[in-house]
Amino acid sequence: MHRKNILNLLQEYLVQHKDEENITKRFIKFVEENSECFNRTLLKGHLTGSAWLLNKNRTHVLLTHHKKLNKWLQLGGHADGDSDILNVAIKEVEEESGLTDLTMISNGIFDLDAHLIPARKDEPEHYHYDVRFAFVTNGNENYIVSNESFDLQWIKLDDITKKTSEKSILRMLDKTSKLPV
């Protein structure tokens, strides 16, 4: 079953984050009911993988000024059929920033967020069920800006609210202090 890994991750998250039971159960239900949950062809919504990427000193997070949404967000994107959602998050970091030397610092899933994506061209309005993992860079922190972004920036954790008021970004910011050292 290609959904077994994500369902295991979600169950582990549910055990560790009782305060996020509603969103976690929403994800579990979505995955259980939609065998094509990893494909963007599932028009009502699909899983995406994202990375909350901290610099090696853990003082800054790398955010992208996303072209399609015109918002400052974490790096991430579509699974495109890949059922290893952690791999998706890592691949998106590499594609969107060129950074490759990372270590996962969250124990499993770091955050979950289901958000509505507005209709665009031939795509109807749909949900992204975003599974997020926390990483730290190990070496080079010099990024490249891909064609998916207007810009990328290492933003000081204390200054994030100057760039964005997105609730999910602020929630991840709050969770950052609880990450293992």
N, C-alpha and C positions, 0 to 999 in steps of 0.2 A: 504494500500500500504506500504510494508515494506521499501521502499526507501524514504518515505515522510520525516522522521526525518533528514536523511543526506542531502536531497535536501533543507530543511529549513535551516539547518546549513550553507550550501554552499551559499544560497541566502543571509543570514545575513553577511557572510564573504565578499561576493561581494560588498554589500552596504558599509561595513566598510573599505574595502581595494581596492579602485578603482585602485591603482597602480598595483594590482595583478589580473586584469580582465582576462587576457589571460589564466592563469593557472586555475583560478576558473571556467571559462566557459568550459575549457577542462574537468574538473572534473564533472561539471553538465551534459555535453553532454554524458560522459562515463556512469554515473549513469542512466540517462534517457534511454539510448540505450541498457543497459545490466541489465536485471532483476536479473541475477545471479552475480552481481558485488561484493557480499560479500563472494563468494566462490572461493577458489583457483583452483577449477576445471575449471573455466573460463580461458582458456589457454592464451588468449591474454593479460590478466591482471586482477587485482582484487584490492579491497580496503584493506588497512591495517590501523591499528591504532597505533600511537606512542605517547610517552610522553617526553617532555622536562622537566626534573625533577631537580629542584633547591633545595639546602639544605635550612634549615630554615632561615639562615642569607642571603641567596640569593647571596652568593659569589662563589659557586661551582655548577657544573652540573654533574649529574651522567651519564657517558657514558659507553657503553659496547664495548669491543674488540670482534666484531662479528666473530664467527668461520667460517661460510660459506663464508662470504664476505671479511674476514680479514681486516676490517676497524673499526675505532672507530666511533660509531654511537649512537644515542639516543635509548632508550629502545622502543621496539614495535614489532608488528607481525601481522599475518593473522587474519582476522575476523572469518574465518571458519564458515560462515553462520550467525553470529551474526550481526544483522542490527543496533545495538546500538554501533556505532563506538567509542564513549566516553568510554563505558564499556569495549570495546576491549583494549583501551589504558591502562586503569586501571588494567585490568587483566594481561596484558603483564608486567607491572611494578611489580606486585606481583609475577608472575611466574619467571621473570628474575632476580629479586633482593631480593625478600622476604619482601620488604617494603610495608606496608599497610596503614600507617597513613598519608594520603595525602590530600591536598586541591587544588582544581583547581583554578588557578589564572588568566587564560585568560578568557575573556568573549566569550565563544564559541570556535571556531577553532583558534588555535594560528598560524598555518602555514600549507601550502599544498606543496607537492612535488611529482612529477611523475618521477620515475627513472626506468631505464631498469635493470632488473635482468638477468645475464647471464645464458645460458643453463647449466643444471647440471643433470647428471644421466638421469632420465626419464622425466625431466622437460624441456620444451622448453624455450627459451628466452621469457621473458614477462615483463610487466610493473607492478610495485607496485604504486598504487594511494594512497599515504600515507597522512592520515589526522592526524595532530599533535595537541596536547593540552599541555598547560603549567601547571605544578603543583609545589607545594612546600611541603617539608616534614614537619610534625608537631612534630614528636617525634624522636624516634630512627632512626639514620641514618646509622646503621651498616647493610650492605647488605650481601647477599650471592651470590656467583657466580654460575649460573645455567650451565647446560651442553651445552647451546647454545652459551656460551661465553668463550673466552680464559681468559678474565679478566673483571672486572668492576672497575671503579675508579671515585671518586669525583675529578673533575678537576677544578681548579681555573679558573674562567671566563677569567682572563687575560692570562692564559696559554694554552687555547684551541688550538691555532695555532701551539703549539709545538707537539700536538697529531694528528691533522688532518687539511687537507686543503679542506675538502669536502665543496662545495659551500652551500649546504643546512644547514649544521651545522653552518657555519659562518653567514648565513642569520638569523638563529634562535638566534645566539649570539647577533647580531645587534638588533633584536627585543626585546631582554630581557630588555633593558633599558626602553622600552615603556610599559612594563607590569604594571598593577595597583598595588599599594602598599597594 
